[in-house]
Amino acid sequence: MEEDTPTPAAAAQAADTMRKWVKQQSGGSDSEATGGLFDNVDVATRAKMATAHMHATKEQVATTLNFLTRISGASRARRP
């Protein structure tokens, strides 16, 4: 995720907001359901840009997709 902001100070604020959101996701009741997907997110700023980079394993992505499918009521087609 990237956010281009008007000033470096605004980028710092955006990065702080990103960190708070990630912390909410990693510590919430759905943390087990997402397989720790939000446990390894790097948030940084570069000049006027705030960035968040997520490190995820294949298993974390699969667990999260299964969770989202379950709570949405959708079905997930399986590849052969």
Steps between C-alpha positions, in 0.01 A plus 500: 500500500627847420369846574644804326446801725555875459779526760745281692306580820180373338686184397603446863135537607387257229763247609382531861142433388620195304687367807190540719281319247750214466525470879120476524496225237780296655363514852131465424273202547548406134878463539480120508266500202753693294789274601710790630488675162536845660786402732776596254419835344774759445378861506736775391518848355711636216468876456128554427418128461370266771529129420391172657648173375349170612705181522272198468540127456287298262329345803414840648344614174300175467380520862393862453318426173318210664398725790377777269309249290337354812390834646378634165289193425665472158627181350858454390566301186791260538755452226557142389 
